[in-house]
């Protein structure tokens, strides 16, 4: 979803309880212990599909959202995560510090 007045793009991410604890402590998504960056979905529906997929079976997932200026998306790799979150973007580890500095506040979404 794009807020044309500010050029901000809303990004969604399903996070585990461990990542949620990191968000609450540090205000960002941190880094994967295995490296490799972070993935974000462009739609809530897509991230909900990913959160409820077999990949996350038996895991408690929380849906989060943040925002970033739409031009920043070029710093990542946009792709269609078929069977996962659909239209998505991946930011490699070397881009994450700047992403975290420029992104909006992370919000957790209360969903039924």
Secondary structure, DSSP 8 states (H G I E B T S, - for coil): -EETTTTEEEEEEEE-HHHHHHHHHHSS----TT---EEEES-HHHHHHHHTSGGGTT---EEEEEEEEGGGGGGSEEEEETTTTEEEEEE-HHHHHHHHHHS---EE----
